[in-house]
Amino acid sequence: MSSNKSIKTEVAMLLLNKGWTQEKLVKEMGARLNKNYSSSNLGNKLRLETIPYREIKLIADILGYDIEFVDRDKK
């Protein structure tokens, strides 16, 4: 994920690339965690950039992405 884009924009782009809606993502997150999630709750976390890393990892997994840390000195 690019550091100059907001996490909200990054997740929106991932959803768009996969043809998913935020509502569909929220339903899948709730099902996997056996917890109630709302689209507004997720939207607020993304907008305020307060979303926990564990939820970012879950979103990546649901959408079929891997998160990778790349050593910039080795590029």
Gaussian input, Z-matrix of N, CA and C with variables (Angstrom, degrees):
# hf/3-21g

backbone

0 1
 N
 C     1     B1
 C     2     B2     1     A1
 N     3     B3     2     A2     1     D1
 C     4     B4     3     A3     2     D2
 C     5     B5     4     A4     3     D3
 N     6     B6     5     A5     4     D4
 C     7     B7     6     A6     5     D5
 C     8     B8     7     A7     6     D6
 N     9     B9     8     A8     7     D7
 C    10    B10     9     A9     8     D8
 C    11    B11    10    A10     9     D9
 N    12    B12    11    A11    10    D10
 C    13    B13    12    A12    11    D11
 C    14    B14    13    A13    12    D12
 N    15    B15    14    A14    13    D13
 C    16    B16    15    A15    14    D14
 C    17    B17    16    A16    15    D15
 N    18    B18    17    A17    16    D16
 C    19    B19    18    A18    17    D17
 C    20    B20    19    A19    18    D18
 N    21    B21    20    A20    19    D19
 C    22    B22    21    A21    20    D20
 C    23    B23    22    A22    21    D21
 N    24    B24    23    A23    22    D22
 C    25    B25    24    A24    23    D23
 C    26    B26    25    A25    24    D24
 N    27    B27    26    A26    25    D25
 C    28    B28    27    A27    26    D26
 C    29    B29    28    A28    27    D27
 N    30    B30    29    A29    28    D28
 C    31    B31    30    A30    29    D29
 C    32    B32    31    A31    30    D30
 N    33    B33    32    A32    31    D31
 C    34    B34    33    A33    32    D32
 C    35    B35    34    A34    33    D33
 N    36    B36    35    A35    34    D34
 C    37    B37    36    A36    35    D35
 C    38    B38    37    A37    36    D36
 N    39    B39    38    A38    37    D37
 C    40    B40    39    A39    38    D38
 C    41    B41    40    A40    39    D39
 N    42    B42    41    A41    40    D40
 C    43    B43    42    A42    41    D41
 C    44    B44    43    A43    42    D42
 N    45    B45    44    A44    43    D43
 C    46    B46    45    A45    44    D44
 C    47    B47    46    A46    45    D45
 N    48    B48    47    A47    46    D46
 C    49    B49    48    A48    47    D47
 C    50    B50    49    A49    48    D48
 N    51    B51    50    A50    49    D49
 C    52    B52    51    A51    50    D50
 C    53    B53    52    A52    51    D51
 N    54    B54    53    A53    52    D52
 C    55    B55    54    A54    53    D53
 C    56    B56    55    A55    54    D54
 N    57    B57    56    A56    55    D55
 C    58    B58    57    A57    56    D56
 C    59    B59    58    A58    57    D57
 N    60    B60    59    A59    58    D58
 C    61    B61    60    A60    59    D59
 C    62    B62    61    A61    60    D60
 N    63    B63    62    A62    61    D61
 C    64    B64    63    A63    62    D62
 C    65    B65    64    A64    63    D63
 N    66    B66    65    A65    64    D64
 C    67    B67    66    A66    65    D65
 C    68    B68    67    A67    66    D66
 N    69    B69    68    A68    67    D67
 C    70    B70    69    A69    68    D68
 C    71    B71    70    A70    69    D69
 N    72    B72    71    A71    70    D70
 C    73    B73    72    A72    71    D71
 C    74    B74    73    A73    72    D72
 N    75    B75    74    A74    73    D73
 C    76    B76    75    A75    74    D74
 C    77    B77    76    A76    75    D75
 N    78    B78    77    A77    76    D76
 C    79    B79    78    A78    77    D77
 C    80    B80    79    A79    78    D78
 N    81    B81    80    A80    79    D79
 C    82    B82    81    A81    80    D80
 C    83    B83    82    A82    81    D81
 N    84    B84    83    A83    82    D82
 C    85    B85    84    A84    83    D83
 C    86    B86    85    A85    84    D84
 N    87    B87    86    A86    85    D85
 C    88    B88    87    A87    86    D86
 C    89    B89    88    A88    87    D87
 N    90    B90    89    A89    88    D88
 C    91    B91    90    A90    89    D89
 C    92    B92    91    A91    90    D90
 N    93    B93    92    A92    91    D91
 C    94    B94    93    A93    92    D92
 C    95    B95    94    A94    93    D93
 N    96    B96    95    A95    94    D94
 C    97    B97    96    A96    95    D95
 C    98    B98    97    A97    96    D96
 N    99    B99    98    A98    97    D97
 C   100   B100    99    A99    98    D98
 C   101   B101   100   A100    99    D99
 N   102   B102   101   A101   100   D100
 C   103   B103   102   A102   101   D101
 C   104   B104   103   A103   102   D102
 N   105   B105   104   A104   103   D103
 C   106   B106   105   A105   104   D104
 C   107   B107   106   A106   105   D105
 N   108   B108   107   A107   106   D106
 C   109   B109   108   A108   107   D107
 C   110   B110   109   A109   108   D108
 N   111   B111   110   A110   109   D109
 C   112   B112   111   A111   110   D110
 C   113   B113   112   A112   111   D111
 N   114   B114   113   A113   112   D112
 C   115   B115   114   A114   113   D113
 C   116   B116   115   A115   114   D114
 N   117   B117   116   A116   115   D115
 C   118   B118   117   A117   116   D116
 C   119   B119   118   A118   117   D117
 N   120   B120   119   A119   118   D118
 C   121   B121   120   A120   119   D119
 C   122   B122   121   A121   120   D120
 N   123   B123   122   A122   121   D121
 C   124   B124   123   A123   122   D122
 C   125   B125   124   A124   123   D123
 N   126   B126   125   A125   124   D124
 C   127   B127   126   A126   125   D125
 C   128   B128   127   A127   126   D126
 N   129   B129   128   A128   127   D127
 C   130   B130   129   A129   128   D128
 C   131   B131   130   A130   129   D129
 N   132   B132   131   A131   130   D130
 C   133   B133   132   A132   131   D131
 C   134   B134   133   A133   132   D132
 N   135   B135   134   A134   133   D133
 C   136   B136   135   A135   134   D134
 C   137   B137   136   A136   135   D135
 N   138   B138   137   A137   136   D136
 C   139   B139   138   A138   137   D137
 C   140   B140   139   A139   138   D138
 N   141   B141   140   A140   139   D139
 C   142   B142   141   A141   140   D140
 C   143   B143   142   A142   141   D141
 N   144   B144   143   A143   142   D142
 C   145   B145   144   A144   143   D143
 C   146   B146   145   A145   144   D144
 N   147   B147   146   A146   145   D145
 C   148   B148   147   A147   146   D146
 C   149   B149   148   A148   147   D147
 N   150   B150   149   A149   148   D148
 C   151   B151   150   A150   149   D149
 C   152   B152   151   A151   150   D150
 N   153   B153   152   A152   151   D151
 C   154   B154   153   A153   152   D152
 C   155   B155   154   A154   153   D153
 N   156   B156   155   A155   154   D154
 C   157   B157   156   A156   155   D155
 C   158   B158   157   A157   156   D156
 N   159   B159   158   A158   157   D157
 C   160   B160   159   A159   158   D158
 C   161   B161   160   A160   159   D159
 N   162   B162   161   A161   160   D160
 C   163   B163   162   A162   161   D161
 C   164   B164   163   A163   162   D162
 N   165   B165   164   A164   163   D163
 C   166   B166   165   A165   164   D164
 C   167   B167   166   A166   165   D165
 N   168   B168   167   A167   166   D166
 C   169   B169   168   A168   167   D167
 C   170   B170   169   A169   168   D168
 N   171   B171   170   A170   169   D169
 C   172   B172   171   A171   170   D170
 C   173   B173   172   A172   171   D171
 N   174   B174   173   A173   172   D172
 C   175   B175   174   A174   173   D173
 C   176   B176   175   A175   174   D174
 N   177   B177   176   A176   175   D175
 C   178   B178   177   A177   176   D176
 C   179   B179   178   A178   177   D177
 N   180   B180   179   A179   178   D178
 C   181   B181   180   A180   179   D179
 C   182   B182   181   A181   180   D180
 N   183   B183   182   A182   181   D181
 C   184   B184   183   A183   182   D182
 C   185   B185   184   A184   183   D183
 N   186   B186   185   A185   184   D184
 C   187   B187   186   A186   185   D185
 C   188   B188   187   A187   186   D186
 N   189   B189   188   A188   187   D187
 C   190   B190   189   A189   188   D188
 C   191   B191   190   A190   189   D189
 N   192   B192   191   A191   190   D190
 C   193   B193   192   A192   191   D191
 C   194   B194   193   A193   192   D192
 N   195   B195   194   A194   193   D193
 C   196   B196   195   A195   194   D194
 C   197   B197   196   A196   195   D195
 N   198   B198   197   A197   196   D196
 C   199   B199   198   A198   197   D197
 C   200   B200   199   A199   198   D198
 N   201   B201   200   A200   199   D199
 C   202   B202   201   A201   200   D200
 C   203   B203   202   A202   201   D201
 N   204   B204   203   A203   202   D202
 C   205   B205   204   A204   203   D203
 C   206   B206   205   A205   204   D204
 N   207   B207   206   A206   205   D205
 C   208   B208   207   A207   206   D206
 C   209   B209   208   A208   207   D207
 N   210   B210   209   A209   208   D208
 C   211   B211   210   A210   209   D209
 C   212   B212   211   A211   210   D210
 N   213   B213   212   A212   211   D211
 C   214   B214   213   A213   212   D212
 C   215   B215   214   A214   213   D213
 N   216   B216   215   A215   214   D214
 C   217   B217   216   A216   215   D215
 C   218   B218   217   A217   216   D216
 N   219   B219   218   A218   217   D217
 C   220   B220   219   A219   218   D218
 C   221   B221   220   A220   219   D219
 N   222   B222   221   A221   220   D220
 C   223   B223   222   A222   221   D221
 C   224   B224   223   A223   222   D222

   B1=1.4415
   B2=1.5131
   B3=1.2736
   B4=1.4534
   B5=1.5202
   B6=1.3180
   B7=1.4531
   B8=1.5264
   B9=1.3274
   B10=1.4605
   B11=1.5312
   B12=1.3075
   B13=1.4612
   B14=1.5233
   B15=1.3186
   B16=1.4602
   B17=1.5232
   B18=1.3096
   B19=1.4680
   B20=1.5280
   B21=1.3272
   B22=1.4602
   B23=1.5275
   B24=1.3267
   B25=1.4612
   B26=1.5223
   B27=1.3249
   B28=1.4669
   B29=1.5345
   B30=1.3275
   B31=1.4683
   B32=1.5217
   B33=1.3208
   B34=1.4709
   B35=1.5251
   B36=1.3372
   B37=1.4651
   B38=1.5339
   B39=1.3237
   B40=1.4676
   B41=1.5251
   B42=1.3288
   B43=1.4706
   B44=1.5238
   B45=1.3112
   B46=1.4564
   B47=1.5317
   B48=1.3307
   B49=1.4693
   B50=1.5230
   B51=1.3282
   B52=1.4653
   B53=1.5255
   B54=1.3339
   B55=1.4575
   B56=1.5201
   B57=1.3227
   B58=1.4630
   B59=1.5240
   B60=1.3215
   B61=1.4590
   B62=1.5224
   B63=1.3179
   B64=1.4647
   B65=1.5222
   B66=1.3121
   B67=1.4753
   B68=1.5283
   B69=1.3232
   B70=1.4648
   B71=1.5266
   B72=1.3239
   B73=1.4578
   B74=1.5230
   B75=1.3108
   B76=1.4634
   B77=1.5311
   B78=1.3185
   B79=1.4689
   B80=1.5216
   B81=1.3241
   B82=1.4641
   B83=1.5284
   B84=1.3125
   B85=1.4656
   B86=1.5249
   B87=1.3146
   B88=1.4564
   B89=1.5172
   B90=1.3325
   B91=1.4644
   B92=1.5265
   B93=1.3018
   B94=1.4755
   B95=1.5276
   B96=1.3209
   B97=1.4635
   B98=1.5253
   B99=1.3339
   B100=1.4621
   B101=1.5297
   B102=1.3258
   B103=1.4529
   B104=1.5207
   B105=1.3189
   B106=1.4564
   B107=1.5184
   B108=1.3060
   B109=1.4541
   B110=1.5171
   B111=1.3088
   B112=1.4632
   B113=1.5177
   B114=1.3041
   B115=1.4532
   B116=1.5244
   B117=1.3205
   B118=1.4716
   B119=1.5294
   B120=1.3305
   B121=1.4606
   B122=1.5257
   B123=1.3268
   B124=1.4599
   B125=1.5276
   B126=1.3092
   B127=1.4602
   B128=1.5242
   B129=1.3320
   B130=1.4694
   B131=1.5262
   B132=1.3293
   B133=1.4665
   B134=1.5255
   B135=1.3107
   B136=1.4668
   B137=1.5211
   B138=1.3181
   B139=1.4654
   B140=1.5194
   B141=1.3204
   B142=1.4631
   B143=1.5263
   B144=1.3096
   B145=1.4692
   B146=1.5222
   B147=1.3335
   B148=1.4616
   B149=1.5252
   B150=1.3090
   B151=1.4542
   B152=1.5373
   B153=1.3278
   B154=1.4651
   B155=1.5355
   B156=1.3147
   B157=1.4610
   B158=1.5230
   B159=1.3319
   B160=1.4766
   B161=1.5297
   B162=1.3289
   B163=1.4581
   B164=1.5255
   B165=1.3212
   B166=1.4644
   B167=1.5286
   B168=1.3366
   B169=1.4688
   B170=1.5237
   B171=1.3199
   B172=1.4594
   B173=1.5297
   B174=1.3221
   B175=1.4683
   B176=1.5240
   B177=1.3225
   B178=1.4643
   B179=1.5247
   B180=1.3138
   B181=1.4636
   B182=1.5252
   B183=1.3012
   B184=1.4696
   B185=1.5301
   B186=1.3219
   B187=1.4683
   B188=1.5310
   B189=1.3335
   B190=1.4608
   B191=1.5198
   B192=1.3152
   B193=1.4640
   B194=1.5254
   B195=1.3238
   B196=1.4554
   B197=1.5173
   B198=1.3146
   B199=1.4506
   B200=1.5175
   B201=1.3126
   B202=1.4573
   B203=1.5183
   B204=1.3200
   B205=1.4517
   B206=1.5172
   B207=1.3195
   B208=1.4607
   B209=1.5275
   B210=1.3141
   B211=1.4493
   B212=1.5248
   B213=1.3173
   B214=1.4683
   B215=1.5166
   B216=1.3257
   B217=1.4529
   B218=1.5230
   B219=1.3219
   B220=1.4624
   B221=1.5272
   B222=1.3261
   B223=1.4693
   B224=1.4979
   A1=109.56
   A2=115.89
   A3=121.80
   A4=110.35
   A5=116.84
   A6=120.69
   A7=113.59
   A8=118.43
   A9=119.70
   A10=113.09
   A11=117.91
   A12=121.84
   A13=108.76
   A14=116.09
   A15=119.45
   A16=109.31
   A17=115.33
   A18=119.66
   A19=109.93
   A20=116.77
   A21=120.96
   A22=110.37
   A23=116.48
   A24=121.40
   A25=110.81
   A26=116.43
   A27=120.84
   A28=110.85
   A29=116.86
   A30=120.31
   A31=109.74
   A32=117.51
   A33=120.33
   A34=111.05
   A35=116.53
   A36=120.03
   A37=111.47
   A38=116.64
   A39=120.33
   A40=110.47
   A41=116.66
   A42=120.64
   A43=110.57
   A44=116.41
   A45=121.21
   A46=111.22
   A47=116.13
   A48=120.54
   A49=112.70
   A50=116.38
   A51=120.79
   A52=112.89
   A53=117.34
   A54=120.23
   A55=113.44
   A56=115.91
   A57=121.55
   A58=109.51
   A59=115.81
   A60=121.60
   A61=107.84
   A62=115.62
   A63=119.09
   A64=110.12
   A65=116.76
   A66=120.99
   A67=110.83
   A68=117.13
   A69=120.88
   A70=110.05
   A71=116.52
   A72=121.17
   A73=110.71
   A74=116.82
   A75=121.86
   A76=110.40
   A77=116.94
   A78=120.33
   A79=111.06
   A80=116.78
   A81=120.69
   A82=111.08
   A83=117.25
   A84=120.35
   A85=110.29
   A86=116.58
   A87=120.98
   A88=112.28
   A89=116.10
   A90=120.41
   A91=110.99
   A92=117.06
   A93=120.35
   A94=112.65
   A95=115.92
   A96=119.53
   A97=112.92
   A98=115.76
   A99=121.12
   A100=110.19
   A101=114.28
   A102=122.01
   A103=108.61
   A104=117.29
   A105=120.52
   A106=110.17
   A107=115.99
   A108=122.75
   A109=107.18
   A110=115.80
   A111=118.75
   A112=108.41
   A113=115.28
   A114=120.70
   A115=110.83
   A116=116.96
   A117=119.79
   A118=110.88
   A119=117.46
   A120=121.10
   A121=110.31
   A122=116.46
   A123=119.96
   A124=110.10
   A125=116.87
   A126=120.82
   A127=112.30
   A128=116.07
   A129=120.05
   A130=111.30
   A131=116.38
   A132=119.90
   A133=110.75
   A134=116.56
   A135=120.29
   A136=111.26
   A137=116.08
   A138=120.79
   A139=111.37
   A140=116.06
   A141=120.98
   A142=112.40
   A143=116.18
   A144=123.61
   A145=111.41
   A146=114.89
   A147=121.81
   A148=111.77
   A149=117.47
   A150=121.70
   A151=109.14
   A152=116.96
   A153=119.52
   A154=111.64
   A155=114.85
   A156=120.67
   A157=110.75
   A158=118.20
   A159=120.42
   A160=111.02
   A161=117.32
   A162=120.16
   A163=111.07
   A164=117.07
   A165=120.31
   A166=109.27
   A167=116.82
   A168=120.00
   A169=110.60
   A170=117.23
   A171=121.16
   A172=110.66
   A173=117.18
   A174=120.89
   A175=109.86
   A176=116.73
   A177=120.38
   A178=110.29
   A179=117.59
   A180=121.47
   A181=111.23
   A182=117.12
   A183=121.49
   A184=110.44
   A185=115.72
   A186=120.40
   A187=113.07
   A188=116.57
   A189=120.04
   A190=114.23
   A191=116.45
   A192=121.23
   A193=110.00
   A194=115.63
   A195=122.59
   A196=107.80
   A197=115.86
   A198=121.13
   A199=106.06
   A200=115.26
   A201=119.74
   A202=109.69
   A203=116.29
   A204=121.29
   A205=107.21
   A206=115.43
   A207=121.24
   A208=108.20
   A209=115.89
   A210=121.93
   A211=108.61
   A212=116.45
   A213=120.62
   A214=112.13
   A215=117.67
   A216=120.26
   A217=112.15
   A218=117.38
   A219=121.13
   A220=112.31
   A221=117.47
   A222=121.01
   A223=111.12
   D1=137.54
   D2=-176.82
   D3=-76.94
   D4=138.07
   D5=-176.96
   D6=-75.23
   D7=-15.10
   D8=-178.70
   D9=-90.79
   D10=-3.42
   D11=177.16
   D12=-106.32
   D13=147.40
   D14=176.62
   D15=-70.62
   D16=155.07
   D17=178.75
   D18=-62.18
   D19=-33.05
   D20=177.83
   D21=-60.88
   D22=-45.06
   D23=178.87
   D24=-65.81
   D25=-42.11
   D26=-179.74
   D27=-61.10
   D28=-47.43
   D29=-179.51
   D30=-66.30
   D31=-40.28
   D32=178.03
   D33=-59.29
   D34=-40.41
   D35=178.71
   D36=-66.68
   D37=-40.22
   D38=177.60
   D39=-62.86
   D40=-43.92
   D41=178.66
   D42=-61.52
   D43=-44.45
   D44=179.61
   D45=-61.56
   D46=-43.84
   D47=179.28
   D48=-60.74
   D49=-32.57
   D50=-179.02
   D51=-95.14
   D52=-4.54
   D53=-179.73
   D54=73.16
   D55=27.39
   D56=-179.54
   D57=-102.02
   D58=156.22
   D59=170.43
   D60=-102.23
   D61=161.55
   D62=176.22
   D63=-62.68
   D64=-36.03
   D65=179.57
   D66=-62.27
   D67=-42.88
   D68=178.52
   D69=-63.65
   D70=-41.18
   D71=178.24
   D72=-62.14
   D73=-45.40
   D74=-179.38
   D75=-60.36
   D76=-42.40
   D77=179.05
   D78=-62.38
   D79=-42.40
   D80=179.72
   D81=-68.08
   D82=-39.76
   D83=177.14
   D84=-61.30
   D85=-45.48
   D86=178.82
   D87=-61.23
   D88=-40.98
   D89=179.81
   D90=-65.86
   D91=-42.99
   D92=-178.20
   D93=-69.30
   D94=-33.26
   D95=-177.66
   D96=-98.53
   D97=-1.16
   D98=-177.63
   D99=51.49
   D100=50.69
   D101=-174.66
   D102=-147.35
   D103=148.38
   D104=177.27
   D105=-78.30
   D106=125.61
   D107=174.15
   D108=-121.78
   D109=144.51
   D110=174.40
   D111=-117.94
   D112=153.58
   D113=178.58
   D114=-62.31
   D115=-36.83
   D116=179.85
   D117=-69.07
   D118=-36.85
   D119=177.87
   D120=-62.93
   D121=-48.68
   D122=178.51
   D123=-63.64
   D124=-43.54
   D125=179.38
   D126=-58.33
   D127=-41.35
   D128=178.35
   D129=-65.64
   D130=-42.81
   D131=178.43
   D132=-61.09
   D133=-40.24
   D134=179.08
   D135=-69.71
   D136=-44.34
   D137=-178.06
   D138=-64.23
   D139=-41.80
   D140=-178.27
   D141=-85.94
   D142=-6.15
   D143=-177.86
   D144=56.59
   D145=45.91
   D146=178.07
   D147=-114.92
   D148=13.89
   D149=-177.13
   D150=-72.68
   D151=130.69
   D152=179.32
   D153=-66.07
   D154=150.06
   D155=179.87
   D156=-58.84
   D157=-36.22
   D158=179.51
   D159=-60.87
   D160=-33.20
   D161=177.73
   D162=-75.24
   D163=-33.97
   D164=174.83
   D165=-64.00
   D166=-42.88
   D167=177.60
   D168=-61.94
   D169=-39.44
   D170=178.89
   D171=-65.06
   D172=-44.05
   D173=178.36
   D174=-60.03
   D175=-45.29
   D176=178.96
   D177=-60.14
   D178=-44.59
   D179=-179.83
   D180=-63.20
   D181=-46.26
   D182=-179.59
   D183=-58.75
   D184=-41.34
   D185=-176.76
   D186=-85.39
   D187=-2.82
   D188=176.39
   D189=84.07
   D190=29.81
   D191=178.60
   D192=-112.94
   D193=154.48
   D194=171.31
   D195=-108.10
   D196=145.05
   D197=173.15
   D198=-100.24
   D199=129.74
   D200=-176.70
   D201=-131.97
   D202=133.78
   D203=174.00
   D204=-94.51
   D205=126.69
   D206=-177.34
   D207=-114.49
   D208=127.54
   D209=177.83
   D210=-71.50
   D211=110.90
   D212=-177.52
   D213=-63.16
   D214=-27.56
   D215=179.18
   D216=-72.12
   D217=-16.79
   D218=-177.81
   D219=-100.29
   D220=0.75
   D221=-179.03
   D222=-71.44

